[in-house]
């Protein structure tokens, strides 16, 4: 009997890719073309009791089956023959899976419970910094900075497009528009003309501020010291870092994670809907000792295998067994761990407990992390007591390696979407059975305190009600990170944690650190599945 059947079109587009990514990672999963008439006959391969039938997307589902029906809900169509089908199929399936929280909320308004799983990104999509060099640097040697161009071009995250006089004037604009920046490496120049052309195409120019026309465009160039490689590299590193940070925002969204979230959901559905059926195949999938699920890099490499040269395959194997720092330094995992894991190892910690946004509050036995040094203007905290200085939005720690995470009045300092991304990150890095512990203001109770409580706190802008202060945070010290961006209700927090995968979840107003009754106290456990 088939345990998981995945039905999708074989048309070479994104839905086929999604289906194939799952099939490659779920051992024993079978796939059917949505337009195969034999799968829709009564008693056919989709009518197996207890079998999960996953339709990618909802539009390929022609009828309900005797199995457990799950469908991917991309977006509703407003016109044409598919208009209204999104909402109709959502009522028929056992679980709609949306691609974004937006449609989870829209379905909930119609009384339909659903969840969302964000798709993955193939590892071939990596950031690079593209620079244009316009001219013949080989003909003029040191004056044109050929030595600098040569060294910068060796950086693995830099791609230099050098025209070398081989690009016609008609095609030059496309070069400027293709790259991120134009690079001038000259030690002295009358112009260069490419400065004017690049700016005319809307591209900034990296060049020495004392060369040629640069003094006329100080706001439009990115300067470095003339002839100084380290100065130029510092500029290039900083510009690439912007791209790297963008890439980090989607780092959690791998095809591995996408598949793992589906596997957990399928297992939960089978236990809830068909508890009398032994879920052997899913048990195997969740047991790493009995079955190894291919990862993103393995699948990507297998697709390229026939066209890669031997040396490229060796490099890929090296990267798979290493830890990459800033996308360019390959190090041995045994000696180079992510910063937090390395700190734990060096300090003999038997488990990793993270106290995030610690401020001046140091907890023994925990790794205290904050991104800010103490600012004397800051009346909301007293000192900086971090063990590691780090942005908690990008924690450098291995997945599933953390036992506990504690945040005391931290989450409200982030806008809603950033807070959700934080919670998703926490789920990823926690061990199965690990705990997320948080205390922060409760929006509903803050309103109650504002309307009914006479207790005040003295601030530089006057006496303020202790409920009112939580809506906006510290608005008097002129420190951006001390303001409050979003205040949660208990119900909203519970729903978001459930959607991410946490459970069980305990939320009360028994605050442990600040104001009981006003603040919520959350303990959310990562499922052991």
Order of alpha helices (4+ residues) and beta strands (2+ residues): beta-alpha-beta-beta-beta-alpha-beta-alpha-beta-beta-alpha-alpha-beta-alpha-beta-alpha-beta-beta-alpha-alpha-alpha-alpha-alpha-beta-beta-alpha-beta-beta-beta-beta-alpha-beta-alpha-beta-beta-alpha-alpha-beta-beta
